[in-house]
């Protein structure tokens, strides 16, 4: 096969329909445009989605999607990073002091990533199910605030 021998499949290319060529063609007189109205006229253009002044569908429907403000103020802490904290009870203030979360963080959540070998007490910080199991297996505990 060569590039100059390529051609479309039989029946894939149809001839352009010539409208307005008499009653026998099936598309004479109004040429498939119907009667009257903006779209029947030459140059009868309007914007996509325009509904003649009626409130358009994309403005009538409720908007979807949601960006949680809570998630913007919540920071993730990996389980193995808790070894850097020198406090007996690990809370948000201790995580900030250790530099694991930023000063502006309102919440923190501990995820299971790596391991922990020393027993720690977590207070007032969210903990995932896997991280909770690892903390309790190491002899620590999680206190809900």
LOKEBA-854704 format. One record per residue (C-alpha): residue in one letter; x, y, z. Coordinates in steps of 0.1 Angstrom, whole numbers, plus 5000, padded with zeros to 4 digits. Layout:
AXYZ ...
***
This chain:
X500050005000 X501250354991 X500050695003 X499050784968 X496750474965 X494750554997 X491150644992 X488050655013 X485850345017 X483050304991 X479950515001 X481850715027 X481951035006 X478551144995 X477851434972 X476751764987 X472951794988 X471852084965 X468852244981 X466352474966 X466452314932 X462752254925 X459852054939 X461151724924 X464351724944 X462551694977 X464252004990 X462752274969 X460952594979 X461952645016 X465052425011 X464552235044 X464552555065 X460852545073 X458752865072 X459653205086 X461753275117 X465353375122 X466753045111 X464953055078 X466553385067 X469953435051 X472353535078 X469953425106 X472653365132 X472453355170 X474853255197 X475152895207 X472752835236 X470653145228 X466953075233 X465353395219 X465653585252 X464253305274 X466653215302 X469052965286 X469252615298 X472852645311 X471652935334 X468452765345 X470052455358 X471752445392 X475552455391 X477352135401 X480652085419 X481752175453 X485152275468 X485252205505 X486752485525 X487552225553 X489852035530 X491752355523 X492652395560 X493352025567 X496851895563 X498051535559 X500651385583 X502351045575 X502550795603 X506350765602 X506751145606 X505351115642 X508851005653 X509951365648 X507551495675 X509051515710 X505851565729 X504251295751 X500751385738 X500551465701 X498051735692 X497752005666 X500052235685 X502751965688 X502551895651 X502952265643 X505952295668 X507651995650 X507052155616 X504951875603 X502052105595 X501952475586 X501152745611 X497852825595 X496552465595 X493152435613 X493052055612 X495351765606 X494851395597 X497351115602 X497650865574 X499150515573 X502450565555 X505550395569 X505450255604 X505750355640 X507650175668 X507250395698 X503850425717 X502250765712 X499050935724 X497151125697 X494651385709 X492351605689 X493851495655 X491951285630 X493450945623 X492650705594 X491550345602 X494850195591 X496950445610 X494850385642 X495550015639 X499250075636 X499350315665 X497450075688 X499649785677 X502749985688 X501150035722 X499750385717 X496250515718 X494050765700 X491851005721 X488951175703 X488551545713 
***
